Amino acid sequence: MKVLVVGNGAREHALAWRISESPLVSEVLCAPGNAGTSTVATNVAIEVGDRVGLVKLAKERAVGLVVVGPEGPLVAGLVDALEAAGIPAFGPSRAAAELEGSKVLAKELMAKYGVPTAAFRVFDDADEATAYVRECARPLVVKADGLAAGKGVVVAGDVAEAVEAIDAMMRERVFGDAGRRVVIEELLLGEEVSYHVIADGSRYVALAAAQDHKRLSDGDRGPNTGGMGAYSPPPVVTAEVEQKILKRVIEPMLDGLRAEGRTFRGVLFAGVMVVDGEPWTLEYNVRFGDPECEALMARFDGDLLPLLLGAARGDLGGITPRFGAGAALCVVLAAAGYPVRVRTGDVISGLEGVAAAAPGARVFHAGTKRDGELLRTSGGRVLTVCAGAATIDAAAELAYRAADAVMFDGKQLRRDIGWRARSSE
């Protein structure tokens, strides 16, 4: 079977790698891909937003499954277009993907179907939103309604910061139409985790918990990013907490989406705040997290393709995903200036030394491009360095050895990924 992976990040590199290992796969295509995906797939220069081009490619190359990585094309209806052309696709329909495309819809559905979440208000008027945060006079979270490349959430420590976020989103429109409406919600204090399940429309199978690190710098300081690293499994997700997440966060939303005529097939990723052992839902995403996906793929044990294909066909049957008993940890290497003014074009070296420095470690590409014999940076998050081992400490040691083997001017990375689980921290 031929499989097409849509996207160009480290998440898609990790998925393409795992899919390429399936004995059922004859060829993996990646559109548009990056310098790393070219080692496990055939890159095709079609952008993720080109629905017509992607459908044409899948038909011309007789693709048996399309795996859509990023949220943008899902929200824009790529899966609908593929299925209309008779091409199986892993990912939700446009209607189901709106769960991530609109934070307002997500919060309203949470309230309707009894999913535990923070109290919230929705505003489409900046003056009213500002008056509300001044009246509250306490830390709040301000969220742009639409997609904002993972940067549309501001945890405001005081009124001034909340007002600044409202101004940026609603008045200055730094996220375009995504900031036309905002959700303002109570701040939950606890430990945030990511939980993924794969659903086929009527049932689901649980994957594994992970924990992302959003802030740029050690100690959870600095601006929010798309993610500077992740590890799995996080100790806070005990067997008891996991069952609570499944019963209170995952199942009510899947049932609610079905009741709303938005039946979900694909991967559902819940951002959860664990407060004193109780899960509270922050948001839902309709695709694998990045860099959580890299950590999950490093732990995954077995053939990924039947799981993806079963979900796409609406029949997971008796398929059960298997994860290794150990741990995995990923470190993101970011470009100079990320996440504000990203510098690109720096030469990357040292990749050939990773295997010797950290046997078994893997490097997934994101913002990279080939320039003749040279490899250069081409985006904010450049590479994700991932290692698996028996423990988080051992995985961290390997991942950081590998990360230190790779060099480019202005390289940024956190040194404390997995700090909650590492005995050395």
N, C-alpha and C positions, 0 to 999 in steps of 0.2 A: 504493500500500500504506500502511496505517496502522501506525505503530510506537509501542509503549508502552515508555518508559524508566522503570524503577523506581529510586527514590532521590531524595535531596534535597540532594546536595552539589555541589561544584565539578566533581567527576568526572562526575556525571550531566549537569550543564550543558554541559560540553565534549562529551560524547557526543551529547546532544540537538542541539547546534549542528551537529556534523558530519553527523549523520543527516539533519537538516532540509535540508541542501544537496543531498541525493541527488535526482536527477530521478525516481527510482522511488517516492518518498515523497509521499503525498497529505496526510498529517497526522501530527504527532508529539504524543503524549500523554506527560505526566510525572506520576508519582504517588509522593509528593505534590508534588515539585518545590519551587521556591523563587522568590524575586522575579526572579531572573535567567532561570530556565528559561521563565518566562511570556513572554519576548520571542521565543523560538524554538519554543515548544510550548504546548499547552493543559494547564494544571495541573489535576489531579483530586485532591481531598482524600481520598485513601486511603493509609494508612500502609504502610510496607514490610513490616510483620509481618502484615498482614491478607491471608492467602492466599486466603480465600474471596472477599473483596471484589475482589482483583486479578484473579482468574480470571473473576469475574462481569463486571468492567469489560471485560476483553479480549474476552469472548464477545459482550457487548452492543454493543460498538463495532466488532466485526468486525476486530480487530487481527490483522495478518499476521505480526508478530514482536514478542516481548517481550524487551527487553534489561535484564537484572538487574544493577544496579550494585554494591550492597554485599554483603559476605560473609554477613551475618546471614540474610537470606531464602534464600540459596543453601544454607547449612548446614541450614536448617530445612525444605528440600525444596520450595521454590516452583517450581522448574523441573519437578520430578516432577508436581506438581499441574497445572501448565499443560499439560504434554504429555499427561497423562491426559485432559484436556479437549479434546485435539486442537489445541492452540495452540503453534506453534513458539516456542521460547525460546532465547536466547543465554545460556549459562551451564551449569555442570556439574550433574549430578544430586546428590541428597543424599549418596549413597555416595561419589562422587568429590570432593565439596566437603569431606568430612571430612579431606581432606589439609590444609586450613587450619583446620578446626574442632578438630583434635586435633594438637598439636605432638608428642605421644608417638607417634601413628600415623605422622606424617611422618618422624620420626627412625628409627622401626623400618623403614619402607619404604626409606629411604635406605640403611640398613645392609644390608637384605636384597638390594637391587638394585645395590649397588656404587656408589652416588652419593657422591662425596667430601664429607665433612662432619666437623665436630668430634666428638671422642670425648664420650660423654654417659652419664649415668645417669638413671633415672626413679625418682621417690619419691612414695609416697602417704602417708607418715608424716613429719610435721614434725620429730620428734626425730631420726629417721634422716638426714633431709636436712641438718639442722644439724650432726650429728656428721660427716657426710661433708665438708662445706665446711671445718670446723675441721681435719679431718685433712689436707685438700689444702693449706690455708694458702697459696693463690695466687689471683690474679684468676680469676673464673668468671662464667658467664652463667646467670642464673636465669630460666626461662620458665614462665609459667602454661600449663597444657595447653590450655585452651579459649580461646574468643574473649574478648578484653579490650579491644576498641576501639583496637587498636594500641598499648596501653600495658602489655601483660603481659610485657614483656621488660626485665630489669634487668642491665646490664653492671656487675658488682660489682668495684670496684677493690681491695677487701680483704675479709677474713673478716667484719668487722662489717657491711659493706654487704650481703653475701650473706645473712647471718643475718637482717638487717632485711627483706630481700625475701621470704625464706621465711616469716617471721612475718606479714608483710602479706598474702601470698597464701594461705598454708595455715591460719594461725590466725585472723587477723582477717577473712579472706575478703573483701578489698576488691574482688575481681573475682567474688565469688559462687562458684558451682560451678566456674567456669573455673580456679580455683586449688586445686581438690581434689587434683590431682596436679601435680607440677612436673617439668620437665626441667632438669637441671644439666649444663652442657657446658663444655668447654675454651674459653678465650677465643682467638679468632683475630685476629691483627693484620695489617691490610692496608687495602685500599680497597674499600668496599662499593658495589655497583651493583645496579640492578634490570634484569631482562631479561624481556621479555614475548614469548610466542608465542600464536598462535591455533590451536586443534586441533579436528578434526572427528570424533575417535574412532579414526581410522586413520592420519591424517597431520597435519602441522602446517605453518604458515608462520611464519617469524620476523618480528617487528616490529623494534624498535630498542632499544638500551640507553639507560638514563637513570640519573641519580644523585639521590637524595633527601637532604635535610638534616633529620634528626630532632630535633636539639637546639634549644631555644628561642632561644638567643642566639648572636651572632657567635663565631667561634672554636670552634664545637661545644661550647659551655658551656651550663649550665642543664639543666632537666629534659627528658626525652623528650617528644615531642609526636606528633601524628598526621602531622606533616610540615610544615616551614616554607618549603619551596621545592624546586624540582627543575630539572634541565636535561638536555638531550640534544643531541648524544651526548657521553658522558664519554671523554676521551682514553685512559684506562686500558684500555678495551675495544677493543683493536686487532683487526684481522681474525683474527689467530691466536688471541687470547683468546676472541673470539666463537665460533669453531669449537669450541674446547674446552668452552665453556659448552653449546653445542648437543649435542655428543656425550657429554659426561660428566654434565651436570645435567638437561637437558631430555629427551632421548630415553630414557635408562634409566627415568626416572620415568613417562613416558607409557606405555612398554612394560610397566612394572611394574604400573601401575594397571589396564591392560587385562588382564594376567594374573591380577590379584586380583578381576576382575569389577567393577571400578570405572571402566569406560571413560570417558575425559575428553573432553568437548566444551565449548568456551568459551575463555576466556583464562587461560593459566597464567603466573603471574608468579613468577619465582625471585629471591629475595634472595641475592646471591652476594658473598662476600668474595674479592677477587683478592689473592693473596699471592705475590709474586715471579713474577707472570705465570701463576699456577695458580689456577683457580676452586675455591672451597670453598663448599658450599651451607649457607646459614644457615636458610632457611625457604622454603616455597612458599605462595603465595596463589592463590586461585581466581577472582580478579577483577582489574580494572585497579587499579594503585596510585593513590593520591591524595596528592600532586599530580603524580606521574609521568604520569598519563593526560593531564592538561592540556598538558604539554610534548609528548607524543607526538601528540596531536591537532593541536597547532599546527604540527608538522612534517609531518603526514600529507598526502599529495598524491593526490587522487582521490576516488572514491566509497567510503565506508566500508560502506554497506549490504550489497553483495554478499558481503563478507568475513564479516560477522556472520551473514547469512542462510545462507551456505554452511556455516559451522560448525554452526549450529543444525540444518540438514538432514542433516548428516553427509556433506557433499560439497563440499569446498573446490575440487575440480577444479583448474583451472589458474590460480586467482585468486592474484595476487601483489601484496602491499601495496607502495606506493611512498611513500618519504619524501624530502622536499626535501634538497638537498645541504648546506644551511646548518644552523643550530642554533636551539634554542628554550630559553627560560629563564622560569621562573615564580617569583613571590614571593608568599607567603601573608601576608595582613594579618589579624592575630589580634586578638581582643577583649581588653579589660582583664582581667587576672587569669588568662588562659589560661596553662597548662592545668590549674590547680588550682581556683580559685574564679572562674569566668567571670562577668563582668558583661554583661548584655544590655540592650537598649533604647536604646542610644546612636544618635543620628541620624547617618546617613552622607551626606556631601556630596561634590561634586567629580567625580562620575562623568561628568557632561556635558563635563568638561574633558580627559578622557583622550585623546580623538582628536586634539586640538590639541597636547597635550603630547608624545604619542608615537604618531605615525601608524602604524596597523596593529596596535597593541597591543590585547589583548582582556582583559576582566574577567569571570571566571567566579564566579558567586555560590555561597555555601555557607550560612553562618549569617546570612541576611537575611530580612526580612519587610516587607511594605507596611503602613503605618499611615496611611491616607488618602493625602495627597500626599507623605508622608514615607517614607523608607526607613530602617529601623532594624536594628541588630545583633540576632541571635537565637541565636547559637551561638558556640563558641570560635574556630573558623577561619571568618572572615567572608567574605573574598574571596580569589581567586587571580588575580593580575595576570600576564599572560603575553605574551611578545613573541617573534617570530621574526626572524632576521636571518642575514647571511652567516657571522658568527662568534659565539662565546659572548660576547666583549666587547661587540659591537654589540647583541646581544640583551639583555644585562644593562643596558646604558645605556638602552635603550628601556623595559624593564620597570620600572626604578627611576624613570624620569621619570613613567611612568603611575602607579606606586604613590604617588609624592609628590603627585600631583594629587588623590588620594582622601583624605578626612579623616573621622575620627570620634574622639571622646574616648577616650583610652587605647589608641590603635592601636599594635600591636606588630608589628615585622617585623625580619628579619635583613637586614643590608647586605652579606653576603658569600656569597650564593647563587652556586654555580659557582666558588668560589674556587680550586679545584684546576686549573681550565681557563682562568681569566682572567689575562691577562698583566699586568693592573693590580694584582693582589693580591700 
